[in-house]
Amino acid sequence: MDHRFTAWEQLEKLVWRDVLIIAAILLLARLLILAMQWQLRHLAEKAQPRRRLTILRMVPIVRLLVRSAALLIIVPVLIEPSIHNILALSAGLGLALAYTLKDYGSSFVAGVITVLENTYQPGDWITVDGAYGEVKSIAGRALHLVTADDTEVIIPHSRLWSASIFNASGGSRSLLCVTNFYLHPDHDASLVREKLKEVTESSSYHVPDSAVTVIAQEKPWGTHYRVKAYVNESREQYLFITDLTIRGKDMLRNMNIRFAHAAYAETGVH
């Protein structure tokens, strides 16, 4: 017996009842995913800060499990679950996807790999193609990134194959922040370094007992200080930098230290 066309013959025998069952399964799976996503995100916002990212990591995993379960239920409705039928259907669908949904298939596979390998996860702060922000969700085709300006950026998972992805938090609540100061070269550098460390360590946003590094670089126009420290909560990184900038400038003014005035402004490098 030639089994190559068995699966397609089974598909031709589908009746409206089977179509309605499949549609109902897909609808229920979609509703279940939305409900569980909402519940997990609600729990993450209400949970203790140290548990927020752990709960958010479950969102893409739950979505993948629900979709896999729905597929396992639908297949026996489509065809008789024999090895020959499943292989024939898989080969046919694979061929169709290869020609008609190549880009979507690439993004979907990359999304699965992202979930399994934890390349990035909800709550992480990452940079992709110049866009820096917090990963809000990992959908089937793309990740949804929200920048500090509250702009949502949708990036296909297929960028995983060709783009560099910079993960600033790597699954942690905290991340490294850099605050820049530009001073006139005529000052006591050792004293400034100690005072900047004191200002940083006294900030309510700073991770207690974590290291603070102050780097000084001499420039033609003055001295560039970079204060590197970890913020307690990644969402507060810009509040941390602002706090250090304001309090640091106040401290430097009280020490009668002049700020550099350059013909050009140098941007801070993280």
C-alpha positions in Angstrom: 0.0 0.0 0.0 1.3 3.5 -0.9 1.1 5.6 2.3 2.4 8.8 0.8 -1.1 10.2 0.1 -2.9 8.7 3.1 -2.6 11.9 5.2 -4.1 14.1 2.4 -6.9 11.6 1.9 -7.7 11.9 5.6 -7.8 15.7 5.3 -10.3 15.5 2.5 -12.6 13.5 4.8 -12.9 16.4 7.3 -16.5 17.5 8.0 -17.7 20.8 9.4 -17.9 19.3 12.9 -14.1 18.6 12.8 -13.4 22.2 11.5 -15.5 23.6 14.4 -13.7 21.4 16.9 -10.3 22.7 15.6 -11.5 26.3 15.7 -12.7 25.8 19.2 -9.4 24.3 20.3 -7.5 27.2 18.8 -9.8 29.8 20.4 -9.6 28.2 23.8 -5.8 28.0 23.5 -5.6 31.7 22.6 -7.9 32.7 25.5 -6.0 30.5 27.9 -2.7 32.1 26.8 -4.1 35.6 27.3 -5.6 34.8 30.7 -2.4 33.1 32.0 -0.2 36.0 30.6 -2.4 38.5 32.4 -2.3 36.6 35.6 1.4 36.0 35.6 2.2 39.7 34.8 -0.3 40.8 37.5 1.4 38.4 40.0 4.9 39.7 38.9 3.9 43.3 39.6 2.4 42.4 43.0 5.2 40.1 44.1 8.4 40.9 45.9 10.9 42.6 43.6 13.3 39.7 43.8 10.6 37.3 42.5 9.3 39.6 39.6 11.7 38.3 36.9 11.3 34.7 38.0 7.5 35.0 37.4 7.9 36.9 34.1 10.2 34.1 32.8 7.3 31.7 33.0 5.2 33.7 30.4 6.9 32.5 27.2 7.3 29.0 28.6 3.5 28.8 29.4 2.7 30.1 25.9 4.9 27.5 24.3 3.4 24.7 26.4 -0.2 25.7 25.7 0.4 25.9 21.9 2.1 22.5 21.9 -0.8 21.0 23.8 -3.3 22.5 21.4 -1.3 21.0 18.4 -1.2 17.6 20.0 -5.0 17.7 20.4 -5.6 19.0 16.9 -3.5 16.4 15.0 -5.7 13.4 15.8 -8.7 15.4 14.6 -7.0 16.1 11.3 -5.7 12.6 10.6 -5.6 9.1 11.9 -2.6 9.2 14.2 -0.4 6.6 12.5 3.3 7.0 11.9 2.9 7.2 8.1 0.1 9.8 8.3 2.0 12.0 10.7 5.2 11.8 8.6 3.3 12.6 5.4 1.5 15.6 6.9 4.7 16.9 8.5 6.5 16.7 5.2 3.7 18.4 3.4 3.4 21.2 5.9 7.2 21.6 6.1 7.4 22.0 2.3 4.5 24.6 2.4 6.1 26.6 5.2 9.5 26.5 3.4 8.1 28.3 0.4 5.3 30.5 1.8 6.2 31.3 5.4 10.0 31.1 5.3 10.5 34.4 7.2 7.8 33.6 9.8 9.2 30.1 10.3 12.7 31.5 10.8 11.3 33.9 13.4 9.2 31.2 15.1 12.2 28.8 15.4 14.4 31.6 16.7 11.7 32.5 19.3 11.6 28.9 20.5 15.4 28.9 20.8 15.3 32.2 22.7 12.9 30.7 25.3 14.9 27.5 25.7 18.3 29.1 25.9 17.2 32.2 27.9 18.9 34.5 25.4 16.7 37.2 26.8 13.5 37.1 28.8 10.7 39.4 30.1 12.2 42.0 32.4 15.6 42.0 30.8 17.1 45.3 29.4 18.6 44.6 26.0 19.9 46.4 23.0 19.0 45.2 19.5 19.6 47.1 16.3 20.2 50.3 18.4 17.0 50.0 20.4 17.5 49.8 24.1 14.7 48.9 26.5 12.9 46.4 28.7 11.6 43.1 27.2 7.9 43.2 27.8 6.9 40.0 26.1 8.2 37.3 23.8 5.6 36.5 21.2 5.6 33.7 18.6 7.2 35.9 15.9 8.8 38.8 17.7 9.8 40.3 21.0 8.2 43.5 22.3 10.7 46.0 23.7 9.6 49.2 25.5 12.2 51.9 25.6 12.8 54.5 28.4 10.7 56.9 26.3 7.8 54.5 26.5 8.0 53.6 22.8 7.2 50.0 21.9 9.7 48.4 19.5 8.7 45.1 17.8 11.7 43.1 16.7 11.4 39.7 14.8 13.2 36.9 16.6 15.0 36.1 13.3 17.4 39.0 14.2 18.9 36.5 16.5 20.6 34.9 13.6 22.4 38.0 12.3 22.3 40.8 14.9 24.3 41.3 18.1 22.1 41.3 21.2 23.4 43.2 24.2 21.8 42.0 27.5 22.4 44.6 30.2 20.7 42.7 33.1 21.0 39.0 32.0 18.0 37.8 34.1 19.0 39.9 37.2 17.0 42.7 38.8 20.1 44.9 38.9 22.3 46.3 36.1 25.4 48.4 35.9 24.8 52.2 35.5 27.4 54.8 34.5 27.2 58.4 35.5 29.5 61.0 33.9 31.1 64.1 35.3 33.3 66.6 33.4 35.6 68.7 35.6 38.2 71.4 35.1 41.7 69.7 35.4 42.9 71.8 38.3 41.5 69.9 41.3 42.4 67.1 43.9 41.5 64.0 41.9 41.9 61.6 44.8 39.5 63.6 47.0 37.0 63.9 44.1 37.1 60.1 43.6 36.4 59.4 47.3 33.6 61.9 47.4 31.9 60.5 44.3 32.1 57.0 45.9 30.5 58.4 49.0 27.6 60.0 47.1 27.0 56.8 45.2 27.0 54.5 48.2 24.6 56.8 50.0 22.0 56.7 47.2 18.8 54.8 48.0 18.9 53.3 44.5 22.3 51.7 44.9 22.6 48.0 45.7 23.8 47.8 49.3 27.4 46.5 49.8 28.1 46.4 46.0 31.2 47.8 44.5 31.5 51.3 43.2 34.1 52.1 40.7 35.3 55.6 39.7 37.3 55.9 36.6 39.2 59.1 35.8 40.5 60.0 32.3 42.4 63.1 31.4 41.2 64.9 28.3 42.5 68.0 26.4 39.6 70.0 27.9 39.6 68.6 31.4 39.0 65.4 33.5 36.3 62.9 32.7 35.0 60.9 35.6 32.8 57.8 35.1 31.0 56.4 38.2 30.1 52.8 37.7 27.6 51.2 40.2 24.7 48.8 40.3 21.2 50.0 40.6 18.9 48.0 43.0 16.1 47.7 40.5 16.7 47.8 36.7 13.6 49.9 36.1 15.1 52.7 38.3 18.4 53.0 36.3 17.6 56.5 35.0 16.4 57.6 38.4 19.7 56.3 39.8 21.8 58.2 37.2 19.7 61.4 37.8 20.1 61.1 41.6 23.9 60.7 41.3 24.2 63.6 38.8 22.2 66.1 41.0 23.8 65.1 44.3 27.3 64.8 42.7 27.1 68.3 41.2 25.9 69.7 44.5 28.9 68.1 46.3 31.4 69.3 43.7 30.1 72.9 43.9 30.4 72.8 47.7 34.1 71.8 47.2 34.5 74.8 44.9 35.5 72.6 42.0 34.9 74.0 38.5 33.3 72.1 35.8 34.8 71.7 32.3 33.7 73.9 29.5 34.6 72.2 26.2 34.0 73.4 22.7 32.2 70.1 22.2 30.2 67.8 24.5 31.5 64.3 24.9 28.8 61.7 25.4 29.3 59.0 28.1 30.2 55.5 27.0 28.8 52.6 28.9 
